[in-house]
Amino acid sequence: MSHVEAGLAGARPVPVWWEGHDVGAVTEPLTGDRTADLVVVGAGLTGLWAAITALESDPGRTVVLLEAAHVASGASGRNGGFVSESLTHGLAHGHAMWPDELATLQRLGRENVQEIDDFVAAEKIDADLRLCGKTTMATRGHEVEALRSMHELHQRHGERSVLLSGEQARADVRSPTYLAGLRTHSGGLVDPLALTTGLRDAAVRRGAVLHEETPVVDLQRAGNRVLCRTPRGSVRADQVVLATNAFPPLLRRIRAFVLPVWDHVLATEPLTSTQLESIGWSDRQGLTDAGNQFHYYRRTADDRIVWGGYDAIYYFGNDTSAGRGQREASYRLLAEQFYATFPQLDEVSMTHRWAGVIDTTSRFTPVFGTAHGGRVAYAVGYTGLGVASSRFGARIALDLLGGLDTERTDLSMVRRRPVPFPPEPVRWAAVQTTRAALARQDISGRRGGLLRTMDRFGVGFNS
Ligand SMILES: Cc1cc2nc3c(=O)[nH]c(=O)nc-3n(C[C@H](O)[C@H](O)[C@H](O)COP(=O)(O)OP(=O)(O)OC[C@H]3O[C@@H](n4cnc5c(N)ncnc54)[C@H](O)[C@@H]3O)c2cc1C
C-alpha cells in the first residue's frame, strides 16, 4: 500500500464537523395542507438567515421552512468554514467586475461579517467563530508577482494586508512549498455545522416552523398565493424564498445560471503537540494557495487540519446525486498534495473525507431575482464563498419580495444577471475547456486567449 493510500485508508466518508454530533432531522416531515405568510425552501444558511431576518422584521409573520433532507445536510454543513467579508469573490474579482461600486460592496461585506459576529455572540452560538483573517500562499514562482499585485490592490482599496517573503511565510507556517504570502486580517473561521444548527435554533425560537425530510416538488401560482407541494402535503403562501443552492431548482431559469460543482475535503486526526510544533501556524488563521485551482486549509478546535479544494468536478447533466461525492481520485490527489505541503506530517492519517456541491455562476457571485409575479424570490450561486455572504443573499431575497428599494437591491450584482451557461452537451464541454485553460494558467502563469476573452464578457474568475 502506498504512503498516500495508507494515510487515507481509515478516512470515513462523513464531514469532520459532524463527528460526535447527532446530525439528522430533528423535526417531522410536513403532512397535510396549511397556509403561511412566508415559505422558505431549503434550510441551509441562506434559508435560515431568511427565516430569522423575516421574523425579526415582523415577529407576527407565519414562516414555514421546508427542507428536503435535514438542516446542514447541504453545503452549509460541509464547508471549510472560511468566513469572508468579500461579496464579490475576492477584491480582484470585484475590482474587475464592479469597479464603481467596489467601495460600497466592501463596506456592506464588512458590516455583514460584523453583524454575523454580533448575532452569534448575542445568541450564544458556540461555533468557534474567530475573526483571525487568512494568509494566501504562493507556491509557484509566478504567484509571487500575483501576490504583490494583490497587495497593491489591497493598499489602494483600504484593505489591511502584509506581504510576506518566502522566509517569513515559512517561519509562520512551516511548509517548504511557500515562496511568499499575503496575510490579511479581515474575515475568519467558523465551525460550519455549529453555525448552521445554531441558526436553526435561533429561527425556531423566533417562531419559524421547520419541516425536514420535506422536499418541495412543485411550485405553482394559486390565485394571489403560491402553492408549494410536498410528497405528503402542501403550503399555500403569500411569499416564497428559494434557498436551494446547487440542487435541482424549482424554477427553470435558475438552471441556466447555476452549475453544480463537487468540491472535496479531507480532515486529519488530531495532531500531537510535537506535530503541532513542527508546523508552527500559531495564529491558526485560514490558509489558501494562490492558483486558480487552490487548496483551502485550516485548523479545527481539536487540532486537526481540514484540507479541501483544488479538484472541482462537474458531472454531465448537473448531477448532484449523493453517490458522486465519493470520487477516489480526488481524495488521492488531495492527500498527495497535503503530504507534499507538510512532509513533516507524513505519519498523520486522514480520518474523514467528504464532498459537497458548490453552486457556481459564470460570474462567481450569486444571482437574484423574482418569479410568479414577485411572490417568489431566489438567492443562489455563491460559488464556494457563501458562509458569510448567504446572510447578505437572504436579505436581498427579502428586499425583492417586499418590493423594497435598498442599497442592496440597487447593486449591479442584483440588478443584472450573469451570462447563462449553455444547455448540455455544450455545457459539459465548456466547463472542461475552461477548467483546462485555468489549469494551464496555474502552470505557466499566463492567462490564455480563451480566459482573456471570457474576462472581457464578465465570465469566469479574475482573482
Ligand atoms: C465542500 C465545500 C466547501 C466550502 N467551503 C466554503 C468556505 O470555506 N467558505 C465559504 O464562504 N463558503 C464555502 N462553501 C460554500 C458555502 O458552504 C455555501 O455557499 C453556503 O453554505 C450556501 O448555503 P445555502 O443555504 O445557500 O445552501 P445549502 O447549505 O446547500 O442549503 C440548501 C438546502 O436546500 C435544500 N433543498 C434543495 N432543494 C430543495 C427542495 N426542492 N425542497 C426543499 N429543500 C431543498 C437542500 O437539501 C439544502 O439543505 C463551501 C461549499 C462546499 C460544498
PDBQT file of the ligand as one rigid body, heavy atoms in Angstrom, charges set to zero:
ROOT
HETATM    1  C1  LIG A 501     -17.049  21.418   0.311  1.00  0.00    +0.000 C 
HETATM    2  C2  LIG A 501     -17.442  22.867   0.378  1.00  0.00    +0.000 A 
HETATM    3  C3  LIG A 501     -16.587  23.787   0.983  1.00  0.00    +0.000 A 
HETATM    4  C4  LIG A 501     -16.953  25.127   1.072  1.00  0.00    +0.000 A 
HETATM    5  N1  LIG A 501     -16.159  25.991   1.780  1.00  0.00    +0.000 NA
HETATM    6  C5  LIG A 501     -16.566  27.272   1.973  1.00  0.00    +0.000 A 
HETATM    7  C6  LIG A 501     -15.826  28.150   2.810  1.00  0.00    +0.000 A 
HETATM    8  O1  LIG A 501     -14.835  27.763   3.429  1.00  0.00    +0.000 OA
HETATM    9  N2  LIG A 501     -16.259  29.441   2.918  1.00  0.00    +0.000 N 
HETATM   10  C7  LIG A 501     -17.370  29.889   2.272  1.00  0.00    +0.000 A 
HETATM   11  O2  LIG A 501     -17.710  31.069   2.389  1.00  0.00    +0.000 OA
HETATM   12  N3  LIG A 501     -18.136  29.059   1.529  1.00  0.00    +0.000 NA
HETATM   13  C8  LIG A 501     -17.769  27.762   1.389  1.00  0.00    +0.000 A 
HETATM   14  N4  LIG A 501     -18.557  26.909   0.672  1.00  0.00    +0.000 N 
HETATM   15  C9  LIG A 501     -19.840  27.414   0.137  1.00  0.00    +0.000 C 
HETATM   16  C10 LIG A 501     -20.892  27.531   1.230  1.00  0.00    +0.000 C 
HETATM   17  O3  LIG A 501     -20.918  26.365   2.003  1.00  0.00    +0.000 OA
HETATM   18  C11 LIG A 501     -22.248  27.776   0.571  1.00  0.00    +0.000 C 
HETATM   19  O4  LIG A 501     -22.164  28.905  -0.282  1.00  0.00    +0.000 OA
HETATM   20  C12 LIG A 501     -23.357  28.042   1.577  1.00  0.00    +0.000 C 
HETATM   21  O5  LIG A 501     -23.378  27.056   2.566  1.00  0.00    +0.000 OA
HETATM   22  C13 LIG A 501     -24.672  28.080   0.817  1.00  0.00    +0.000 C 
HETATM   23  O6  LIG A 501     -25.742  27.965   1.723  1.00  0.00    +0.000 OA
HETATM   24  P1  LIG A 501     -27.165  27.660   1.148  1.00  0.00    +0.000 P 
HETATM   25  O7  LIG A 501     -28.107  27.708   2.288  1.00  0.00    +0.000 OA
HETATM   26  O8  LIG A 501     -27.450  28.563   0.002  1.00  0.00    +0.000 OA
HETATM   27  O9  LIG A 501     -27.052  26.187   0.541  1.00  0.00    +0.000 OA
HETATM   28  P2  LIG A 501     -27.139  24.736   1.274  1.00  0.00    +0.000 P 
HETATM   29  O10 LIG A 501     -26.450  24.724   2.561  1.00  0.00    +0.000 OA
HETATM   30  O11 LIG A 501     -26.705  23.734   0.253  1.00  0.00    +0.000 OA
HETATM   31  O12 LIG A 501     -28.677  24.581   1.548  1.00  0.00    +0.000 OA
HETATM   32  C14 LIG A 501     -29.616  24.353   0.515  1.00  0.00    +0.000 C 
HETATM   33  C15 LIG A 501     -30.660  23.452   1.113  1.00  0.00    +0.000 C 
HETATM   34  O13 LIG A 501     -31.767  23.390   0.247  1.00  0.00    +0.000 OA
HETATM   35  C16 LIG A 501     -32.327  22.097   0.358  1.00  0.00    +0.000 C 
HETATM   36  N5  LIG A 501     -33.154  21.880  -0.822  1.00  0.00    +0.000 N 
HETATM   37  C17 LIG A 501     -32.760  21.822  -2.114  1.00  0.00    +0.000 A 
HETATM   38  N6  LIG A 501     -33.838  21.637  -2.917  1.00  0.00    +0.000 NA
HETATM   39  C18 LIG A 501     -34.926  21.576  -2.119  1.00  0.00    +0.000 A 
HETATM   40  C19 LIG A 501     -36.319  21.389  -2.360  1.00  0.00    +0.000 A 
HETATM   41  N7  LIG A 501     -36.817  21.235  -3.600  1.00  0.00    +0.000 N 
HETATM   42  N8  LIG A 501     -37.152  21.367  -1.298  1.00  0.00    +0.000 NA
HETATM   43  C20 LIG A 501     -36.690  21.541  -0.037  1.00  0.00    +0.000 A 
HETATM   44  N9  LIG A 501     -35.361  21.719   0.248  1.00  0.00    +0.000 NA
HETATM   45  C21 LIG A 501     -34.497  21.743  -0.783  1.00  0.00    +0.000 A 
HETATM   46  C22 LIG A 501     -31.106  21.201   0.431  1.00  0.00    +0.000 C 
HETATM   47  O14 LIG A 501     -31.423  19.943   0.989  1.00  0.00    +0.000 OA
HETATM   48  C23 LIG A 501     -30.176  22.019   1.305  1.00  0.00    +0.000 C 
HETATM   49  O15 LIG A 501     -30.256  21.685   2.658  1.00  0.00    +0.000 OA
HETATM   50  C24 LIG A 501     -18.202  25.567   0.529  1.00  0.00    +0.000 A 
HETATM   51  C25 LIG A 501     -19.056  24.647  -0.080  1.00  0.00    +0.000 A 
HETATM   52  C26 LIG A 501     -18.687  23.311  -0.154  1.00  0.00    +0.000 A 
HETATM   53  C27 LIG A 501     -19.632  22.326  -0.791  1.00  0.00    +0.000 C 
ENDROOT
TORSDOF 0
